[in-house]
Amino acid sequence: MTTVASPLGPIAGREQLAQRAAEAMLRSLGATRVTLRVAQPPLDSQSSQLGMVCSGFEDVSLYPVVVRSTSLFANELVKVEVLVSATAAAAAATTRGVDDVATWLLEAHGLLYRNKLLHIDNVVVDHFAGSEYLYHILASE
């Protein structure tokens, strides 16, 4: 009887497994869309080096996402946790020349949700096989 050699080490491409699973999970949980408000790149490089000029803001749509409210009472300020798939966030970031997606999300001007601009308090990144697959954006009024 012959034995079949099993491959040693990690399976090639397994980091994509978690990314695809996260995207499928968000879609199956009733995916919605949120808008991230980010600063546009400066037009004049000299004045932007001093931080004197803001070229304006750009609204970036993120989909699929799931929004979970963390407010317990009706009279509390709005607090939400937004789950964003890494593929959706990376697609939005790379079209704008961004390499570090988590920092880009954290440094955004805010998150538009239900016609309110929420402050981004924290961004938590989930990793699997050395790759990011899910972002948790914690935002509040």
N, C-alpha and C positions, 0 to 999 in steps of 0.2 A: 504494500500500500504506500502510495506517495503522499508526502505532506506538501501543503501549499504554504509557501513563505508569506508571512504577513508583513505588511510594510511597517517599518519602524519610524517613529517620529510623528509629527502632526500631519494631518491630511491637508494637502494643498487646497487653498480656497475656503477653508472652513470658517474664516472670519466673515465671509459673505453670508454664511448660514444665519448668524445672529442678526445681521442687518436686514436680511429678507424676512426673517421671523418677526422682527420688531415692526417693520412696515406692514406686514400682514395683520399683526395684532392690532395696530392702530386703526387700520381700515375696518377690521371686523368689530371694533368697539364703537363704531359710529364716528369715523374721522370727521373732523371739522377743519376750518381754516382760521388762522390768526395772522395778524399783520405785525411785523417787526419794523420799528422805525429806527433807521440807521442814518448816520451823518454821511452826506455825499463827499466824495474826495474833493480837496481844495482845488480851485482853479489857478490861483497864484501861489507858487511855491515859496516865495520869500515871506509873505505875510503869514502863511500858514505855519511856518517854522516857529513863529512866536506864539501861535495859538490865538491870533487876533481875529481871524476870519472864519466864519462858518459858511460853507457854500450852500447850506440848506439841508433838507432831510429827504430821504427816499423811503417809501413804504415798500417793504418786501413781504410778499405773501408766503406763508409756510403751510404746506399741506403734504401729507396727512399729519394731524396732531389730535391729541385728546386733551381736553381741559378738565381738570378736576378742581372743584372749589374746596378750599380748606377753611372757609369761614363757617363757624358753627351757628351763629345767630344772625337774624335778619338785619340787625342794626350795626353789625360789625363792618369794618372796612373790607373791601373786596380783596381777597387773597386767593391766588390760584396757583396750581402747578400745571404746567403745560408739558406734555410728553411729545417730543418731536423725534421723528426717525432721523438717523444719521444721514441717510441718503438724501432726504429732503433738505436738511440743513446744509449739507456739503454742496448740493447742487446750487443753492442760493448763494453760498459763500464763494464758491470757485468762480462763478460768473462775475463776481466783483473783485477777484484777485486776492481773496483771503485764504491764508493757509491754516491758521489756528481758529477753527470754527467755534470752540468753546469760549475763547476770549472775545471773539467777534460778537457772540450772543450776549455775553456779560456786559460788554461795553456799548451795547446798543442804547439809543436814547430812551427807548421804552417799548412796550408791547401794547398794541391796540386790541382790546377785547370788549365787546358789547358797548362800543362807542366811548370807552374810557381808556385813557393812556395810563398804563400801569408801569411802575418802576420795577426794573429787573433787579431782584435782591441777590439771587444766586443762580448758578448753573452747575448742575451735577451731571457727570458723564459716566455712562455705563460702558465697560469694555468687555470684549471677549476675544480671545486669541490675538491679543495685541492690536485690536481694532475697535474704534468707537462704533456703537450701534444704536444708542438711545441717549437723548439729552432730556434732562428735567430742568425746565426753566421755572424758577420760583419768583412770582411777581406779586406786587401789592400796590394799593393806592398810596 
